Amino acid sequence: MSPTKIARTLRCGLSTVQRRLRLLRRKLGRNLAELRALASQFQSIEDSLTDSRARRIYRKGATQSGEDPEESQG
């Protein structure tokens, strides 16, 4: 969407939309067109996190490459 259409849809000022878009570009270090290309991947990540099976994942252990946290402390 164009900044004008975003402002109209969200009922806020165009300058607010433009300022936030600039902030996003600066914080993310990416052009918004690049992020738009990744939108489907973001959606699949969000879907996987809301999957009912995801509640049973021990997330802290998943980041430790399969090691038992007690064993790695030695």
C-alpha positions in Angstrom: 0.0 0.0 0.0 1.1 3.5 -0.5 1.8 5.7 2.5 -1.3 7.8 1.6 -3.5 4.7 1.5 -2.0 3.5 4.8 -2.8 6.8 6.5 -6.3 6.8 5.2 -6.9 3.2 6.3 -5.5 3.7 9.8 -7.0 7.2 10.1 -3.8 8.9 11.0 -1.6 11.6 9.4 0.5 11.0 6.4 3.5 12.4 8.2 3.1 9.8 10.9 3.1 7.0 8.4 6.1 8.3 6.6 8.0 8.8 9.9 7.3 5.2 11.0 8.2 3.8 7.6 11.6 5.6 7.8 12.1 4.3 11.4 11.4 0.8 10.2 13.9 1.1 7.4 16.5 2.4 9.7 15.9 -0.1 12.5 15.6 -3.2 10.3 18.3 -2.2 7.9 16.2 -3.4 5.0 14.1 -1.8 2.3 10.4 -2.4 2.9 10.1 -4.1 -0.5 12.6 -6.7 0.7 10.6 -7.3 3.8 7.4 -7.6 1.7 9.1 -10.4 -0.3 9.6 -12.2 3.0 6.1 -11.8 4.3 5.0 -15.3 3.4 7.9 -16.7 5.5 6.9 -14.5 8.4 3.4 -15.8 8.1 4.5 -19.4 8.2 6.7 -18.7 11.3 3.7 -17.1 13.0 1.5 -20.0 12.1 4.0 -22.5 13.5 4.2 -20.6 16.8 0.4 -20.7 17.2 0.3 -24.4 16.4 -1.1 -26.3 19.4 1.8 -28.7 19.2 4.2 -25.8 19.7 3.3 -25.5 23.4 5.1 -28.8 24.1 8.4 -27.7 22.7 11.2 -27.0 25.3 12.4 -23.9 23.6 15.4 -23.2 25.8 16.7 -26.7 25.1 16.1 -26.4 21.4 18.7 -23.6 21.2 21.4 -25.6 22.8 22.0 -28.0 19.9 20.5 -31.0 21.6 22.7 -30.8 24.7 21.3 -31.5 28.1 21.6 -28.1 30.0 22.7 -29.9 33.2 25.5 -31.8 31.4 26.9 -28.7 29.7 27.5 -27.0 33.1 29.9 -29.8 33.9 
